[in-house]
Amino acid sequence: MDFALSDEQRLFAETVRRFALQRLKPDYATWDRGEPFPRERVAELAQLGITGLRVPAEYGGADAHYVMLGIAAEELARGDFNYSLFVQLYSIGSELIGQHAREAVKRVWLPRLADGSALAAFGLTEPAAGSDAANLTTTAVRDGDEYVISGEKASITFAGYADACAVFARTGGEGAHGVSTFLVPLDAPGVTRQVYRSPGERLTQRGSLYFDQVRVPADHLLGAEGKGFYQAMGAFDYNRAVIALACVGAAEQSLDETIAYVKERQSFGRPLAKHEAVSFQLAEHLTLVEAARLLAYECLWKRDQGEPHTKEAAMAKWLGPKVAVDAIHACIWLHGHYGYNMDLPFEQRLRDAIGLEIGDGTPEIMKGIIAREVIGRDYMPYR
């Protein structure tokens, strides 16, 4: 069993961390406090190869291993947690289009995803269909060479400025078997947006997308009708580990900063770090964060090997955000009254990470998936 990164992966991690700490971290609070996020900043991610990690090589991407997604998310989150969301959305959009779109659609969108000039959102959640995603109500009705889409998608990351959205809509039947996926350009007539006042992740302009009789060409159906729900679950099976690593990265940076602080800060005539009440807290959180990190990378490694990893993805998604939130919260305590201050990044990291305790599946849903995978479907409470 080899836990080491390859030389290529190690160099990539070092490059992304340097970029995150030098370029992103100084502006982390800027977007949180209302400054408009300049889209040209995404081009910097493209120059690092991040936006094209999961774009096939023939369309300008890297077709990289899934472990590389985790590295990118972990290291970017050290500087600006919200940049890890670009890793998630670019990889999911690239995969859905690359694996399921018609060739003409691939030629239009994949090069733009690879170079960062376009961004695709993921439109599954609805006001009344979050955890119960198979029961969504957005509809897509075939009308000649087009589909007509109507409904609302809620809590959509990058709703404020995405260029397209993979919209999951009901094409017939009930439950998961009636859901299909469409790539919808968001400049189409009938599309409107609403950006939320979110406690965290403000850079991403999370919000709702409304589709009022929106017409899309029939060739914008991704894959076959009725396969949409399974496409979404396939994306979750690796993205949950990417989420975990984003939270881990924010926690790791917070712990590094706190360790430096407690070694310098004096209390009762000696550094805070000499008090076991301080050092033992740090030891506990360092251990739990590292455990979450390794679990998430195991999940992505299994994905790369073509091995089943649904259980590991759910474990990582439950554990990673949980231990990260606890660790960042402890970092606030360990800074004392100074920690309860918006001049330091901890409170923003805490607000940002809490959002990903919910996104892509709540803790309760993750525990249910773990139990289902281990105990069996016949023993689930909803059977």
Secondary structure, 3 states (H helix, E strand, C coil): CCCCCCHHHHHHHHHHHHHHHHHHHHHHHHHHCCCCCCHHHHHHHHHCCCCCCCCCHHHCCCCCCHHHHHHHHHHHHHHCCCHHHHHHHHHHHHHHHHHHCCHHHHHHHHHHHHCCCCCEEEECCECCECCCHHHCCCEEEEECCEEEEEEEEEEECCCCCCCEEEEEEECCCCHHHHEEEEEEECCCCCEEEEECCCCCCHHHCCEEEEEEEEEEEHHHEECCCCCHHHHHHHHHHHHHHHHHHHHHHHHHHHHHHHHHHHHHCEECCEEHHHCHHHHHHHHHHHHHHHHHHHHHHHHHHHHHHCCCCHHHHHHHHHHHHHHHHHHHHHHHHHCHHHCCCCCCCHHHHHHHHHHHHHCCCCHHHHHHHHHHHHHCHHHCCCC
